Amino acid sequence: MTTVAPLRALDLATRLAAIAALAKEDAPAQDELAALAESLGDGRKAVERGAAEAFARLAARGVAVEDVLDEALASSLPRRRWGAAFALSLLGDPPPRTLPVLLEALGVDDGDVRWAAAGIVVRLTDREASGRALLDRLRAGNGKQRKMALYCLRDLGARAVDVEAAVLRALGDTDWDVRLAAISTLPRLAVDRSASAERLVAVLETGEIRERRAAAAALGALEERSARVLAALRACGPDDPALRRAAERALARLG
């Protein structure tokens, strides 16, 4: 029988064993579920993932866990809020109410959390609401949020004029990670492919070297076979072998 104290133990092995035991119970007490929710923001990924998976196993057996997860979703602790959103995503379709927490998680320092949050965002069923929220983060978020918003929009396939305009603006972002994300996203979301090709050619010719390599690859993915694009790719000289290889691959793709 699980008790609350082991669920709050500092010792990792004790904590994980208590979480595993609770996950097998058919009728856990509310204070046990509350202690399990605390583990969602423990700070140790093994504990946090174990707690989220325990909630999923309990829910699969008919235990009512959503109320305690909703309480954690409104926690003052960011890590616990994220853990609750992740746990809710394991129960089935991620609920729309997790979107604000997921957007917040797109901007944290932990790359594992950022990419996990992105994976959940693209599973949300209201894709229009997700797209609007991502555009807002692309306009007003921190650098990591802006970068991840671009990748989420790309993976959602959010191809629209306003999205394309936002991606084009991001090509001039002050953060080079965001610029690289915009370059790789543009081929998937371009509406005016000719105009997008012109912007990528400009990056290829004048950008920082990492941007030039990314632009060469993006021009191949865009599949805009204009004379201007082909000439720009052929002009990539041997001064940077990686750029030359990217340009050659793009030219091969363009035929």
Secondary structure as the mmCIF struct_conf table of DSSP 4:
data_model
#
loop_
_struct_conf.conf_type_id
_struct_conf.id
_struct_conf.beg_label_comp_id
_struct_conf.beg_label_asym_id
_struct_conf.beg_label_seq_id
_struct_conf.end_label_comp_id
_struct_conf.end_label_asym_id
_struct_conf.end_label_seq_id
HELX_RH_AL_P HELX_RH_AL_P1 VAL A 4 LEU A 7
TURN_TY1_P TURN_TY1_P1 ARG A 8 ARG A 8
BEND BEND1 LEU A 10 ASP A 11
HELX_RH_AL_P HELX_RH_AL_P2 LEU A 12 LEU A 22
TURN_TY1_P TURN_TY1_P2 ALA A 23 LYS A 24
BEND BEND2 ASP A 26 ALA A 27
HELX_RH_AL_P HELX_RH_AL_P3 GLN A 30 SER A 39
TURN_TY1_P TURN_TY1_P3 LEU A 40 GLY A 41
BEND BEND3 ASP A 42 GLY A 43
HELX_RH_AL_P HELX_RH_AL_P4 LYS A 45 ALA A 60
TURN_TY1_P TURN_TY1_P4 ARG A 61 GLY A 62
HELX_RH_AL_P HELX_RH_AL_P5 GLU A 66 LEU A 73
TURN_TY1_P TURN_TY1_P5 ALA A 74 ALA A 74
BEND BEND4 SER A 76 SER A 76
HELX_RH_AL_P HELX_RH_AL_P6 PRO A 78 SER A 89
TURN_TY1_P TURN_TY1_P6 LEU A 90 LEU A 90
BEND BEND5 LEU A 91 ASP A 93
HELX_LH_PP_P HELX_LH_PP_P1 PRO A 94 PRO A 95
HELX_RH_3T_P HELX_RH_3T_P1 PRO A 96 THR A 98
HELX_RH_AL_P HELX_RH_AL_P7 LEU A 99 ALA A 105
TURN_TY1_P TURN_TY1_P7 LEU A 106 GLY A 107
BEND BEND6 VAL A 108 ASP A 109
HELX_RH_AL_P HELX_RH_AL_P8 GLY A 111 VAL A 121
TURN_TY1_P TURN_TY1_P8 VAL A 122 ARG A 123
BEND BEND7 THR A 125 THR A 125
HELX_RH_AL_P HELX_RH_AL_P9 ARG A 127 ALA A 140
BEND BEND8 GLY A 141 GLY A 141
HELX_RH_AL_P HELX_RH_AL_P10 GLY A 143 LEU A 156
TURN_TY1_P TURN_TY1_P9 GLY A 157 GLY A 157
HELX_RH_AL_P HELX_RH_AL_P11 VAL A 161 ALA A 170
TURN_TY1_P TURN_TY1_P10 LEU A 171 GLY A 172
BEND BEND9 THR A 174 ASP A 175
HELX_RH_AL_P HELX_RH_AL_P12 TRP A 176 LEU A 189
BEND BEND10 VAL A 191 ASP A 192
HELX_RH_AL_P HELX_RH_AL_P13 ARG A 193 THR A 206
BEND BEND11 GLY A 207 GLY A 207
HELX_RH_AL_P HELX_RH_AL_P14 ILE A 209 LEU A 222
TURN_TY1_P TURN_TY1_P11 GLU A 223 GLU A 223
HELX_RH_AL_P HELX_RH_AL_P15 ALA A 227 ARG A 234
TURN_TY1_P TURN_TY1_P12 ALA A 235 ALA A 235
TURN_TY1_P TURN_TY1_P13 PRO A 238 ASP A 239
BEND BEND12 ASP A 240 ASP A 240
HELX_RH_AL_P HELX_RH_AL_P16 PRO A 241 LEU A 254
#
